[in-house]
């Protein structure tokens, strides 16, 4: 009996087994393919791979804060407490939403077609692992 484990592989549908570098959630990386969601890229068309932080859009939050402050000031100046309270709630809600915004992370691949952002998530460690697996697959070519 052979006690050596079998090498990990992925069947590509044509009866051949490809070397598997990564297979989690909706991302699979083999020696020949990078599948992210429903999109498949050929490894030999990828010239470089990197990780990029995606800054969240905070425009709506800042708009709510600004309008809330204006409404708050208006309510105070015309001495109508309900308007002041409404403004405070708007400003507070915008501030709370701003605090909840976290940066995202993406795998960025460079192909002949240009730069493509894929595997976008809030989990930086997962993106780092995908980038490493893609670089390993590119080196194995």
N, CA, C and O atoms as CSV, one atom per row, in Angstrom:
chain,resi,resn,atom,element,x,y,z
A,1,UNK,N,N,0.838,-1.173,0.000
A,1,UNK,CA,C,0.000,0.000,0.000
A,1,UNK,C,C,0.881,1.235,0.000
A,1,UNK,O,O,1.850,1.316,0.755
A,2,UNK,N,N,0.541,2.203,-0.855
A,2,UNK,CA,C,1.306,3.434,-0.982
A,2,UNK,C,C,0.771,4.445,0.032
A,2,UNK,O,O,-0.417,4.767,0.016
A,3,UNK,N,N,1.638,4.946,0.913
A,3,UNK,CA,C,1.199,5.898,1.931
A,3,UNK,C,C,1.331,7.342,1.464
A,3,UNK,O,O,0.929,8.258,2.181
A,4,UNK,N,N,1.895,7.566,0.261
A,4,UNK,CA,C,2.022,8.931,-0.253
A,4,UNK,C,C,0.662,9.441,-0.712
A,4,UNK,O,O,-0.065,8.737,-1.413
A,5,UNK,N,N,0.313,10.676,-0.312
A,5,UNK,CA,C,-0.975,11.209,-0.768
A,5,UNK,C,C,-0.950,11.502,-2.257
A,5,UNK,O,O,0.094,11.826,-2.822
A,6,UNK,N,N,-2.106,11.385,-2.882
A,6,UNK,CA,C,-2.207,11.710,-4.298
A,6,UNK,C,C,-2.094,13.213,-4.474
A,6,UNK,O,O,-2.578,13.966,-3.628
A,7,UNK,N,N,-1.461,13.675,-5.563
A,7,UNK,CA,C,-1.380,15.112,-5.779
A,7,UNK,C,C,-2.770,15.688,-6.025
A,7,UNK,O,O,-3.622,15.062,-6.655
A,8,UNK,N,N,-2.974,16.894,-5.512
A,8,UNK,CA,C,-4.254,17.551,-5.749
A,8,UNK,C,C,-4.364,17.871,-7.221
A,8,UNK,O,O,-3.403,18.317,-7.847
A,9,UNK,N,N,-5.530,17.643,-7.766
A,9,UNK,CA,C,-5.738,17.950,-9.167
A,9,UNK,C,C,-7.167,18.344,-9.424
A,9,UNK,O,O,-8.047,18.147,-8.585
A,10,UNK,N,N,-7.387,18.901,-10.587
A,10,UNK,CA,C,-8.719,19.342,-10.977
A,10,UNK,C,C,-8.975,18.806,-12.370
A,10,UNK,O,O,-8.181,19.046,-13.280
A,11,UNK,N,N,-10.066,18.087,-12.551
A,11,UNK,CA,C,-10.397,17.559,-13.868
A,11,UNK,C,C,-10.971,18.682,-14.716
A,11,UNK,O,O,-11.899,19.373,-14.296
A,12,UNK,N,N,-10.419,18.862,-15.904
A,12,UNK,CA,C,-10.826,19.989,-16.754
A,12,UNK,C,C,-11.922,19.634,-17.747
A,12,UNK,O,O,-12.235,20.443,-18.621
A,13,UNK,N,N,-12.506,18.466,-17.642
A,13,UNK,CA,C,-13.606,18.091,-18.521
A,13,UNK,C,C,-13.164,17.334,-19.758
A,13,UNK,O,O,-13.995,16.700,-20.408
A,14,UNK,N,N,-11.887,17.377,-20.107
A,14,UNK,CA,C,-11.404,16.658,-21.283
A,14,UNK,C,C,-10.670,15.384,-20.885
A,14,UNK,O,O,-9.965,14.786,-21.698
A,15,UNK,N,N,-10.836,14.973,-19.635
A,15,UNK,CA,C,-10.195,13.747,-19.183
A,15,UNK,C,C,-8.811,13.979,-18.612
A,15,UNK,O,O,-8.202,13.044,-18.092
A,16,UNK,N,N,-8.297,15.195,-18.693
A,16,UNK,CA,C,-6.970,15.501,-18.165
A,16,UNK,C,C,-7.109,16.121,-16.773
A,16,UNK,O,O,-8.109,16.768,-16.461
A,17,UNK,N,N,-6.092,15.908,-15.955
A,17,UNK,CA,C,-6.068,16.501,-14.626
A,17,UNK,C,C,-5.079,17.649,-14.628
A,17,UNK,O,O,-3.929,17.498,-15.040
A,18,UNK,N,N,-5.548,18.813,-14.156
A,18,UNK,CA,C,-4.692,19.987,-14.066
A,18,UNK,C,C,-4.234,20.160,-12.620
A,18,UNK,O,O,-4.944,19.790,-11.685
A,19,UNK,N,N,-3.050,20.722,-12.448
A,19,UNK,CA,C,-2.553,21.013,-11.111
A,19,UNK,C,C,-3.417,22.111,-10.502
A,19,UNK,O,O,-3.652,23.143,-11.132
A,20,UNK,N,N,-3.890,21.891,-9.281
A,20,UNK,CA,C,-4.790,22.816,-8.602
A,20,UNK,C,C,-3.996,23.652,-7.601
A,20,UNK,O,O,-3.292,23.110,-6.749
A,21,UNK,N,N,-4.115,24.985,-7.709
A,21,UNK,CA,C,-3.416,25.898,-6.814
A,21,UNK,C,C,-4.355,26.513,-5.768
A,21,UNK,O,O,-3.921,26.854,-4.668
A,22,UNK,N,N,-5.634,26.653,-6.108
A,22,UNK,CA,C,-6.578,27.306,-5.204
A,22,UNK,C,C,-7.985,26.898,-5.619
A,22,UNK,O,O,-8.299,26.841,-6.808
A,23,UNK,N,N,-8.846,26.609,-4.614
A,23,UNK,CA,C,-10.236,26.274,-4.915
A,23,UNK,C,C,-11.079,26.578,-3.675
A,23,UNK,O,O,-11.256,25.723,-2.807
A,24,UNK,N,N,-11.593,27.801,-3.606
A,24,UNK,CA,C,-12.434,28.214,-2.498
A,24,UNK,C,C,-13.538,29.124,-3.015
A,24,UNK,O,O,-13.337,29.909,-3.942
A,25,UNK,N,N,-14.692,29.004,-2.404
A,25,UNK,CA,C,-15.863,29.803,-2.754
A,25,UNK,C,C,-16.069,29.739,-4.266
A,25,UNK,O,O,-16.261,28.648,-4.803
A,26,UNK,N,N,-16.036,30.851,-4.955
A,26,UNK,CA,C,-16.256,30.829,-6.414
A,26,UNK,C,C,-14.980,31.105,-7.197
A,26,UNK,O,O,-15.035,31.578,-8.332
A,27,UNK,N,N,-13.821,30.808,-6.588
A,27,UNK,CA,C,-12.532,31.029,-7.250
A,27,UNK,C,C,-11.780,29.706,-7.345
A,27,UNK,O,O,-11.580,29.016,-6.345
A,28,UNK,N,N,-11.367,29.365,-8.567
A,28,UNK,CA,C,-10.550,28.177,-8.810
A,28,UNK,C,C,-9.356,28.586,-9.657
A,28,UNK,O,O,-9.500,29.288,-10.658
A,29,UNK,N,N,-8.171,28.136,-9.242
A,29,UNK,CA,C,-6.950,28.422,-9.998
A,29,UNK,C,C,-6.238,27.105,-10.253
A,29,UNK,O,O,-5.852,26.398,-9.322
A,30,UNK,N,N,-6.072,26.789,-11.537
A,30,UNK,CA,C,-5.307,25.606,-11.937
A,30,UNK,C,C,-4.107,26.078,-12.734
A,30,UNK,O,O,-3.891,27.278,-12.906
A,31,UNK,N,N,-3.334,25.129,-13.216
A,31,UNK,CA,C,-2.143,25.501,-13.992
A,31,UNK,C,C,-2.498,26.208,-15.290
A,31,UNK,O,O,-1.657,26.902,-15.861
A,32,UNK,N,N,-3.730,26.047,-15.768
A,32,UNK,CA,C,-4.125,26.643,-17.045
A,32,UNK,C,C,-5.237,27.677,-16.960
A,32,UNK,O,O,-5.413,28.468,-17.886
A,33,UNK,N,N,-6.004,27.685,-15.844
A,33,UNK,CA,C,-7.193,28.546,-15.784
A,33,UNK,C,C,-7.325,29.257,-14.452
A,33,UNK,O,O,-6.924,28.751,-13.405
A,34,UNK,N,N,-7.901,30.445,-14.528
A,34,UNK,CA,C,-8.300,31.210,-13.348
A,34,UNK,C,C,-9.789,31.475,-13.503
A,34,UNK,O,O,-10.203,32.221,-14.390
A,35,UNK,N,N,-10.597,30.860,-12.632
A,35,UNK,CA,C,-12.043,31.025,-12.688
A,35,UNK,C,C,-12.461,31.856,-11.479
A,35,UNK,O,O,-12.241,31.462,-10.333
A,36,UNK,N,N,-13.070,33.017,-11.752
A,36,UNK,CA,C,-13.573,33.890,-10.692
A,36,UNK,C,C,-15.047,34.134,-10.982
A,36,UNK,O,O,-15.400,34.868,-11.904
A,37,UNK,N,N,-15.898,33.507,-10.181
A,37,UNK,CA,C,-17.332,33.596,-10.440
A,37,UNK,C,C,-17.663,32.860,-11.717
A,37,UNK,O,O,-17.393,31.665,-11.838
A,38,UNK,N,N,-18.251,33.572,-12.681
A,38,UNK,CA,C,-18.630,32.961,-13.956
A,38,UNK,C,C,-17.654,33.296,-15.071
A,38,UNK,O,O,-17.905,32.976,-16.233
A,39,UNK,N,N,-16.528,33.946,-14.722
A,39,UNK,CA,C,-15.557,34.358,-15.733
A,39,UNK,C,C,-14.302,33.506,-15.630
A,39,UNK,O,O,-13.777,33.287,-14.539
A,40,UNK,N,N,-13.828,33.030,-16.771
A,40,UNK,CA,C,-12.622,32.207,-16.826
A,40,UNK,C,C,-11.542,32.932,-17.625
A,40,UNK,O,O,-11.800,33.452,-18.710
A,41,UNK,N,N,-10.336,32.959,-17.074
A,41,UNK,CA,C,-9.188,33.564,-17.744
A,41,UNK,C,C,-8.133,32.481,-17.950
A,41,UNK,O,O,-7.924,31.638,-17.077
A,42,UNK,N,N,-7.480,32.503,-19.089
A,42,UNK,CA,C,-6.370,31.575,-19.331
A,42,UNK,C,C,-5.142,32.113,-18.605
A,42,UNK,O,O,-4.803,33.290,-18.734
A,43,UNK,N,N,-4.485,31.259,-17.849
A,43,UNK,CA,C,-3.307,31.680,-17.074
A,43,UNK,C,C,-2.237,32.259,-17.985
A,43,UNK,O,O,-1.572,33.227,-17.617
A,44,UNK,N,N,-2.058,31.674,-19.184
A,44,UNK,CA,C,-0.993,32.158,-20.062
A,44,UNK,C,C,-1.281,33.538,-20.668
A,44,UNK,O,O,-0.411,34.110,-21.325
A,45,UNK,N,N,-2.491,34.084,-20.459
A,45,UNK,CA,C,-2.790,35.435,-20.939
A,45,UNK,C,C,-2.597,36.485,-19.845
A,45,UNK,O,O,-2.685,37.684,-20.112
A,46,UNK,N,N,-2.335,36.040,-18.618
A,46,UNK,CA,C,-2.152,36.962,-17.501
A,46,UNK,C,C,-0.672,37.311,-17.395
A,46,UNK,O,O,0.172,36.436,-17.201
A,47,UNK,N,N,-0.370,38.600,-17.524
A,47,UNK,CA,C,1.033,39.021,-17.462
A,47,UNK,C,C,1.467,39.439,-16.067
A,47,UNK,O,O,2.646,39.320,-15.737
A,48,UNK,N,N,0.546,39.928,-15.236
A,48,UNK,CA,C,0.898,40.268,-13.861
A,48,UNK,C,C,-0.338,40.214,-12.980
A,48,UNK,O,O,-1.473,40.300,-13.448
A,49,UNK,N,N,-0.073,40.068,-11.671
A,49,UNK,CA,C,-1.138,39.965,-10.682
A,49,UNK,C,C,-0.755,40.840,-9.499
A,49,UNK,O,O,0.405,40.868,-9.088
A,50,UNK,N,N,-1.734,41.555,-8.955
A,50,UNK,CA,C,-1.483,42.352,-7.756
A,50,UNK,C,C,-2.755,42.455,-6.939
A,50,UNK,O,O,-3.825,42.021,-7.367
A,51,UNK,N,N,-2.622,43.038,-5.756
A,51,UNK,CA,C,-3.746,43.268,-4.849
A,51,UNK,C,C,-3.947,44.777,-4.767
A,51,UNK,O,O,-2.980,45.538,-4.737
A,52,UNK,N,N,-5.200,45.202,-4.732
A,52,UNK,CA,C,-5.477,46.628,-4.625
A,52,UNK,C,C,-6.571,46.860,-3.599
A,52,UNK,O,O,-7.564,46.133,-3.546
A,53,UNK,N,N,-6.370,47.891,-2.782
A,53,UNK,CA,C,-7.399,48.292,-1.826
A,53,UNK,C,C,-8.385,49.205,-2.540
A,53,UNK,O,O,-7.992,50.114,-3.272
A,54,UNK,N,N,-9.656,48.953,-2.320
A,54,UNK,CA,C,-10.703,49.749,-2.956
A,54,UNK,C,C,-11.323,50.649,-1.886
A,54,UNK,O,O,-11.907,50.170,-0.914
A,55,UNK,N,N,-11.185,51.939,-2.080
A,55,UNK,CA,C,-11.729,52.905,-1.131
A,55,UNK,C,C,-13.246,52.977,-1.302
A,55,UNK,O,O,-13.734,53.142,-2.420
A,56,UNK,N,N,-13.987,52.857,-0.216
A,56,UNK,CA,C,-15.444,52.908,-0.337
A,56,UNK,C,C,-15.926,54.308,-0.709
A,56,UNK,O,O,-15.286,55.307,-0.381
A,57,UNK,N,N,-17.046,54.361,-1.387
A,57,UNK,CA,C,-17.652,55.634,-1.757
A,57,UNK,C,C,-18.344,56.200,-0.520
A,57,UNK,O,O,-19.285,55.601,0.000
A,58,UNK,N,N,-17.878,57.350,-0.055
A,58,UNK,CA,C,-18.439,57.948,1.159
A,58,UNK,C,C,-19.226,59.220,0.863
A,58,UNK,O,O,-19.618,59.933,1.787
A,59,UNK,N,N,-19.460,59.509,-0.407
A,59,UNK,CA,C,-20.151,60.739,-0.788
A,59,UNK,C,C,-21.524,60.865,-0.175
A,59,UNK,O,O,-21.887,61.936,0.310
A,60,UNK,N,N,-22.310,59.775,-0.187
A,60,UNK,CA,C,-23.659,59.827,0.364
A,60,UNK,C,C,-23.625,60.120,1.864
A,60,UNK,O,O,-24.451,60.881,2.368
A,61,UNK,N,N,-22.677,59.521,2.573
A,61,UNK,CA,C,-22.565,59.751,4.015
A,61,UNK,C,C,-22.252,61.214,4.309
A,61,UNK,O,O,-22.871,61.819,5.185
A,62,UNK,N,N,-21.304,61.777,3.589
A,62,UNK,CA,C,-20.936,63.178,3.803
A,62,UNK,C,C,-22.093,64.113,3.420
A,62,UNK,O,O,-22.283,65.150,4.056
A,63,UNK,N,N,-22.850,63.759,2.407
A,63,UNK,CA,C,-24.013,64.560,2.021
A,63,UNK,C,C,-25.045,64.571,3.149
A,63,UNK,O,O,-25.600,65.617,3.483
A,64,UNK,N,N,-25.298,63.388,3.735
A,64,UNK,CA,C,-26.247,63.299,4.853
A,64,UNK,C,C,-25.766,64.105,6.054
A,64,UNK,O,O,-26.564,64.772,6.712
A,65,UNK,N,N,-24.477,64.049,6.342
A,65,UNK,CA,C,-23.932,64.817,7.468
A,65,UNK,C,C,-24.115,66.311,7.215
A,65,UNK,O,O,-24.584,67.040,8.089
A,66,UNK,N,N,-23.747,66.763,6.022
A,66,UNK,CA,C,-23.860,68.184,5.689
A,66,UNK,C,C,-25.285,68.684,5.729
A,66,UNK,O,O,-25.562,69.724,6.327
A,67,UNK,N,N,-26.205,67.950,5.092
A,67,UNK,CA,C,-27.616,68.347,5.114
A,67,UNK,C,C,-28.182,68.309,6.533
A,67,UNK,O,O,-28.964,69.174,6.928
A,68,UNK,N,N,-27.775,67.299,7.283
A,68,UNK,CA,C,-28.246,67.189,8.665
A,68,UNK,C,C,-27.814,68.377,9.501
A,68,UNK,O,O,-28.598,68.903,10.291
A,69,UNK,N,N,-26.580,68.800,9.332
A,69,UNK,CA,C,-26.092,69.971,10.078
A,69,UNK,C,C,-26.847,71.228,9.670
A,69,UNK,O,O,-27.217,72.043,10.514
A,70,UNK,N,N,-27.074,71.379,8.355
A,70,UNK,CA,C,-27.828,72.551,7.893
A,70,UNK,C,C,-29.253,72.563,8.451
A,70,UNK,O,O,-29.739,73.603,8.894
A,71,UNK,N,N,-29.912,71.421,8.429
A,71,UNK,CA,C,-31.274,71.333,8.955
A,71,UNK,C,C,-31.281,71.559,10.463
A,71,UNK,O,O,-32.176,72.218,10.993
A,72,UNK,N,N,-30.273,71.007,11.156
A,72,UNK,CA,C,-30.141,71.224,12.593
A,72,UNK,C,C,-30.015,72.717,12.899
A,72,UNK,O,O,-30.712,73.239,13.768
A,73,UNK,N,N,-29.127,73.395,12.184
A,73,UNK,CA,C,-28.937,74.833,12.393
A,73,UNK,C,C,-30.201,75.617,12.057
A,73,UNK,O,O,-30.547,76.569,12.756
A,74,UNK,N,N,-30.885,75.223,10.998
A,74,UNK,CA,C,-32.136,75.886,10.635
A,74,UNK,C,C,-33.170,75.725,11.747
A,74,UNK,O,O,-33.827,76.690,12.137
A,75,UNK,N,N,-33.310,74.501,12.255
A,75,UNK,CA,C,-34.265,74.236,13.331
A,75,UNK,C,C,-33.954,75.026,14.586
A,75,UNK,O,O,-34.868,75.507,15.256
A,76,UNK,N,N,-32.676,75.169,14.917
A,76,UNK,CA,C,-32.280,75.944,16.090
A,76,UNK,C,C,-32.551,77.426,15.857
A,76,UNK,O,O,-33.052,78.115,16.745
A,77,UNK,N,N,-32.216,77.921,14.650
A,77,UNK,CA,C,-32.365,79.359,14.383
A,77,UNK,C,C,-33.824,79.801,14.321
A,77,UNK,O,O,-34.137,80.929,14.703
A,78,UNK,N,N,-34.721,78.941,13.851
A,78,UNK,CA,C,-36.140,79.336,13.794
A,78,UNK,C,C,-36.924,78.778,14.979
A,78,UNK,O,O,-38.146,78.910,15.044
A,79,UNK,N,N,-36.216,78.159,15.905
A,79,UNK,CA,C,-36.768,77.667,17.172
A,79,UNK,C,C,-37.918,76.659,16.987
A,79,UNK,O,O,-38.972,76.747,17.617
A,80,UNK,N,N,-37.650,75.685,16.075
A,80,UNK,CA,C,-38.597,74.576,15.902
A,80,UNK,C,C,-37.820,73.294,16.229
A,80,UNK,O,O,-37.071,72.781,15.398
A,81,UNK,N,N,-38.011,72.789,17.445
A,81,UNK,CA,C,-37.201,71.649,17.909
A,81,UNK,C,C,-37.285,70.405,17.026
A,81,UNK,O,O,-36.287,69.701,16.871
A,82,UNK,N,N,-38.437,70.122,16.449
A,82,UNK,CA,C,-38.562,68.900,15.645
A,82,UNK,C,C,-37.653,68.940,14.424
A,82,UNK,O,O,-37.113,67.913,14.012
A,83,UNK,N,N,-37.486,70.115,13.852
A,83,UNK,CA,C,-36.575,70.256,12.703
A,83,UNK,C,C,-35.133,70.068,13.158
A,83,UNK,O,O,-34.343,69.424,12.468
A,84,UNK,N,N,-34.785,70.629,14.319
A,84,UNK,CA,C,-33.439,70.455,14.855
A,84,UNK,C,C,-33.151,68.978,15.141
A,84,UNK,O,O,-32.058,68.487,14.858
A,85,UNK,N,N,-34.131,68.283,15.698
A,85,UNK,CA,C,-33.971,66.849,15.992
A,85,UNK,C,C,-33.804,66.058,14.693
A,85,UNK,O,O,-32.958,65.168,14.605
A,86,UNK,N,N,-34.619,66.389,13.687
A,86,UNK,CA,C,-34.503,65.720,12.392
A,86,UNK,C,C,-33.101,65.921,11.800
A,86,UNK,O,O,-32.501,64.980,11.280
A,87,UNK,N,N,-32.591,67.141,11.883
A,87,UNK,CA,C,-31.237,67.422,11.392
A,87,UNK,C,C,-30.186,66.645,12.149
A,87,UNK,O,O,-29.242,66.130,11.550
A,88,UNK,N,N,-30.337,66.552,13.466
A,88,UNK,CA,C,-29.377,65.790,14.278
A,88,UNK,C,C,-29.412,64.310,13.912
A,88,UNK,O,O,-28.372,63.655,13.839
A,89,UNK,N,N,-30.625,63.785,13.683
A,89,UNK,CA,C,-30.748,62.372,13.292
A,89,UNK,C,C,-30.090,62.138,11.934
A,89,UNK,O,O,-29.393,61.141,11.748
A,90,UNK,N,N,-30.305,63.044,10.992
A,90,UNK,CA,C,-29.680,62.896,9.666
A,90,UNK,C,C,-28.162,62.940,9.762
A,90,UNK,O,O,-27.475,62.107,9.173
A,91,UNK,N,N,-27.635,63.921,10.512
A,91,UNK,CA,C,-26.182,64.043,10.656
A,91,UNK,C,C,-25.607,62.812,11.360
A,91,UNK,O,O,-24.566,62.289,10.964
A,92,UNK,N,N,-26.295,62.361,12.401
A,92,UNK,CA,C,-25.837,61.170,13.125
A,92,UNK,C,C,-25.882,59.921,12.262
A,92,UNK,O,O,-24.969,59.096,12.304
A,93,UNK,N,N,-26.956,59.781,11.472
A,93,UNK,CA,C,-27.057,58.623,10.571
A,93,UNK,C,C,-25.958,58.616,9.526
A,93,UNK,O,O,-25.386,57.569,9.223
A,94,UNK,N,N,-25.661,59.796,8.970
A,94,UNK,CA,C,-24.561,59.888,7.997
A,94,UNK,C,C,-23.225,59.545,8.630
A,94,UNK,O,O,-22.401,58.861,8.023
A,95,UNK,N,N,-23.011,60.020,9.854
A,95,UNK,CA,C,-21.767,59.701,10.567
A,95,UNK,C,C,-21.653,58.223,10.882
A,95,UNK,O,O,-20.580,57.634,10.751
A,96,UNK,N,N,-22.770,57.618,11.301
A,96,UNK,CA,C,-22.775,56.189,11.606
A,96,UNK,C,C,-22.482,55.370,10.356
A,96,UNK,O,O,-21.714,54.409,10.396
A,97,UNK,N,N,-23.099,55.757,9.251
A,97,UNK,CA,C,-22.864,55.060,7.976
A,97,UNK,C,C,-21.398,55.189,7.555
A,97,UNK,O,O,-20.812,54.247,7.023
A,98,UNK,N,N,-20.819,56.355,7.798
A,98,UNK,CA,C,-19.415,56.593,7.479
A,98,UNK,C,C,-18.502,55.673,8.291
A,98,UNK,O,O,-17.512,55.153,7.777
A,99,UNK,N,N,-18.850,55.481,9.565
A,99,UNK,CA,C,-18.059,54.597,10.430
A,99,UNK,C,C,-18.138,53.135,9.991
A,99,UNK,O,O,-17.188,52.375,10.181
A,100,UNK,N,N,-19.265,52.744,9.408
A,100,UNK,CA,C,-19.453,51.352,9.000
A,100,UNK,C,C,-18.742,51.007,7.691
A,100,UNK,O,O,-18.517,49.831,7.406
A,101,UNK,N,N,-18.389,52.007,6.902
A,101,UNK,CA,C,-17.751,51.756,5.605
A,101,UNK,C,C,-16.331,51.217,5.813
A,101,UNK,O,O,-15.523,51.829,6.511
A,102,UNK,N,N,-16.047,50.093,5.213
A,102,UNK,CA,C,-14.725,49.468,5.275
A,102,UNK,C,C,-14.160,49.373,3.860
A,102,UNK,O,O,-14.917,49.214,2.903
A,103,UNK,N,N,-12.846,49.468,3.719
A,103,UNK,CA,C,-12.280,49.327,2.375
A,103,UNK,C,C,-12.429,47.897,1.870
A,103,UNK,O,O,-12.419,46.944,2.650
A,104,UNK,N,N,-12.567,47.765,0.563
A,104,UNK,CA,C,-12.618,46.451,-0.064
A,104,UNK,C,C,-11.240,46.111,-0.624
A,104,UNK,O,O,-10.333,46.944,-0.620
A,105,UNK,N,N,-11.098,44.907,-1.093
A,105,UNK,CA,C,-9.833,44.443,-1.676
A,105,UNK,C,C,-10.151,43.683,-2.957
A,105,UNK,O,O,-11.163,42.987,-3.040
A,106,UNK,N,N,-9.286,43.818,-3.946
A,106,UNK,CA,C,-9.517,43.165,-5.231
A,106,UNK,C,C,-8.230,42.537,-5.738
A,106,UNK,O,O,-7.132,43.023,-5.467
A,107,UNK,N,N,-8.387,41.449,-6.477
A,107,UNK,CA,C,-7.287,40.871,-7.235
A,107,UNK,C,C,-7.278,41.614,-8.570
A,107,UNK,O,O,-8.304,41.706,-9.244
A,108,UNK,N,N,-6.118,42.140,-8.942
A,108,UNK,CA,C,-5.985,42.880,-10.196
A,108,UNK,C,C,-5.080,42.072,-11.113
A,108,UNK,O,O,-3.922,41.805,-10.791
A,109,UNK,N,N,-5.633,41.684,-12.274
A,109,UNK,CA,C,-4.808,40.954,-13.247
A,109,UNK,C,C,-4.593,41.856,-14.463
A,109,UNK,O,O,-5.469,42.630,-14.850
A,110,UNK,N,N,-3.434,41.736,-15.039
A,110,UNK,CA,C,-3.095,42.476,-16.253
A,110,UNK,C,C,-3.046,41.467,-17.397
A,110,UNK,O,O,-2.298,40.490,-17.353
A,111,UNK,N,N,-3.862,41.725,-18.423
A,111,UNK,CA,C,-3.874,40.872,-19.605
A,111,UNK,C,C,-3.664,41.761,-20.821
A,111,UNK,O,O,-3.528,42.977,-20.690
A,112,UNK,N,N,-3.640,41.160,-21.993
A,112,UNK,CA,C,-3.531,41.934,-23.224
A,112,UNK,C,C,-4.721,42.866,-23.414
A,112,UNK,O,O,-4.620,43.869,-24.120
A,113,UNK,N,N,-5.849,42.538,-22.785
A,113,UNK,CA,C,-7.059,43.368,-22.873
A,113,UNK,C,C,-7.034,44.526,-21.883
A,113,UNK,O,O,-7.904,45.395,-21.930
A,114,UNK,N,N,-6.055,44.548,-20.995
A,114,UNK,CA,C,-5.958,45.628,-20.020
A,114,UNK,C,C,-6.018,45.113,-18.595
A,114,UNK,O,O,-5.837,43.924,-18.333
A,115,UNK,N,N,-6.276,46.037,-17.679
A,115,UNK,CA,C,-6.324,45.729,-16.253
A,115,UNK,C,C,-7.742,45.317,-15.865
A,115,UNK,O,O,-8.713,45.977,-16.236
A,116,UNK,N,N,-7.851,44.216,-15.113
A,116,UNK,CA,C,-9.155,43.697,-14.716
A,116,UNK,C,C,-9.169,43.514,-13.203
A,116,UNK,O,O,-8.270,42.889,-12.639
A,117,UNK,N,N,-10.198,44.065,-12.545
A,117,UNK,CA,C,-10.399,43.858,-11.113
A,117,UNK,C,C,-11.354,42.688,-10.943
A,117,UNK,O,O,-12.445,42.676,-11.513
A,118,UNK,N,N,-10.939,41.709,-10.159
A,118,UNK,CA,C,-11.768,40.533,-9.951
A,118,UNK,C,C,-11.629,40.060,-8.503
A,118,UNK,O,O,-10.753,40.533,-7.778
A,119,UNK,N,N,-12.467,39.151,-8.090
A,119,UNK,CA,C,-12.463,38.605,-6.721
A,119,UNK,C,C,-12.463,39.732,-5.695
A,119,UNK,O,O,-11.596,39.785,-4.822
A,120,UNK,N,N,-13.429,40.625,-5.801
A,120,UNK,CA,C,-13.529,41.776,-4.905
A,120,UNK,C,C,-14.237,41.348,-3.624
A,120,UNK,O,O,-15.316,40.756,-3.666
A,121,UNK,N,N,-13.617,41.656,-2.480
A,121,UNK,CA,C,-14.146,41.235,-1.184
A,121,UNK,C,C,-13.612,42.150,-0.090
A,121,UNK,O,O,-12.721,42.964,-0.331
A,122,UNK,N,N,-14.153,42.015,1.090
A,122,UNK,CA,C,-13.637,42.748,2.244
A,122,UNK,C,C,-12.539,41.982,2.958
A,122,UNK,O,O,-11.902,42.520,3.864
A,123,UNK,N,N,-12.307,40.734,2.568
A,123,UNK,CA,C,-11.339,39.865,3.233
A,123,UNK,C,C,-9.967,39.977,2.555
A,123,UNK,O,O,-9.712,39.328,1.541
A,124,UNK,N,N,-9.096,40.802,3.126
A,124,UNK,CA,C,-7.774,41.032,2.537
A,124,UNK,C,C,-6.940,39.752,2.493
A,124,UNK,O,O,-6.238,39.508,1.512
A,125,UNK,N,N,-7.009,38.935,3.545
A,125,UNK,CA,C,-6.222,37.703,3.593
A,125,UNK,C,C,-6.590,36.762,2.450
A,125,UNK,O,O,-5.712,36.126,1.867
A,126,UNK,N,N,-7.883,36.669,2.122
A,126,UNK,CA,C,-8.340,35.815,1.024
A,126,UNK,C,C,-7.761,36.307,-0.302
A,126,UNK,O,O,-7.317,35.501,-1.121
A,127,UNK,N,N,-7.763,37.624,-0.520
A,127,UNK,CA,C,-7.219,38.203,-1.750
A,127,UNK,C,C,-5.711,37.936,-1.845
A,127,UNK,O,O,-5.210,37.615,-2.922
A,128,UNK,N,N,-4.990,38.065,-0.737
A,128,UNK,CA,C,-3.547,37.790,-0.728
A,128,UNK,C,C,-3.284,36.342,-1.126
A,128,UNK,O,O,-2.351,36.068,-1.882
A,129,UNK,N,N,-4.097,35.415,-0.625
A,129,UNK,CA,C,-3.926,33.999,-0.971
A,129,UNK,C,C,-4.198,33.740,-2.451
A,129,UNK,O,O,-3.516,32.925,-3.073
A,130,UNK,N,N,-5.191,34.430,-3.020
A,130,UNK,CA,C,-5.484,34.282,-4.447
A,130,UNK,C,C,-4.325,34.817,-5.279
A,130,UNK,O,O,-3.913,34.181,-6.249
A,131,UNK,N,N,-3.795,35.981,-4.909
A,131,UNK,CA,C,-2.658,36.566,-5.640
A,131,UNK,C,C,-1.463,35.615,-5.613
A,131,UNK,O,O,-0.802,35.423,-6.633
A,132,UNK,N,N,-1.180,35.021,-4.454
A,132,UNK,CA,C,-0.058,34.086,-4.357
A,132,UNK,C,C,-0.300,32.858,-5.236
A,132,UNK,O,O,0.606,32.408,-5.937
A,133,UNK,N,N,-1.518,32.318,-5.200
A,133,UNK,CA,C,-1.838,31.140,-6.025
A,133,UNK,C,C,-1.733,31.471,-7.509
A,133,UNK,O,O,-1.234,30.655,-8.284
A,134,UNK,N,N,-2.193,32.652,-7.919
A,134,UNK,CA,C,-2.075,33.052,-9.335
A,134,UNK,C,C,-0.617,33.191,-9.743
A,134,UNK,O,O,-0.234,32.743,-10.823
A,135,UNK,N,N,0.200,33.804,-8.897
A,135,UNK,CA,C,1.625,33.929,-9.210
A,135,UNK,C,C,2.290,32.556,-9.306
A,135,UNK,O,O,3.136,32.336,-10.172
A,136,UNK,N,N,1.905,31.627,-8.412
A,136,UNK,CA,C,2.441,30.259,-8.485
A,136,UNK,C,C,2.023,29.581,-9.790
A,136,UNK,O,O,2.825,28.885,-10.413
A,137,UNK,N,N,0.765,29.782,-10.204
A,137,UNK,CA,C,0.282,29.174,-11.446
A,137,UNK,C,C,0.993,29.765,-12.661
A,137,UNK,O,O,1.304,29.049,-13.613
A,138,UNK,N,N,1.249,31.071,-12.627
A,138,UNK,CA,C,1.975,31.717,-13.731
A,138,UNK,C,C,3.400,31.201,-13.826
A,138,UNK,O,O,3.907,30.953,-14.920
A,139,UNK,N,N,4.047,31.038,-12.671
A,139,UNK,CA,C,5.416,30.511,-12.648
A,139,UNK,C,C,5.474,29.061,-13.121
A,139,UNK,O,O,6.481,28.638,-13.687
A,140,UNK,N,N,4.409,28.299,-12.896
A,140,UNK,CA,C,4.375,26.894,-13.298
A,140,UNK,C,C,4.188,26.713,-14.804
A,140,UNK,O,O,4.357,25.608,-15.318
A,141,UNK,N,N,3.845,27.779,-15.509
A,141,UNK,CA,C,3.635,27.708,-16.957
A,141,UNK,C,C,4.901,27.348,-17.697
A,141,UNK,O,O,4.892,27.248,-18.924
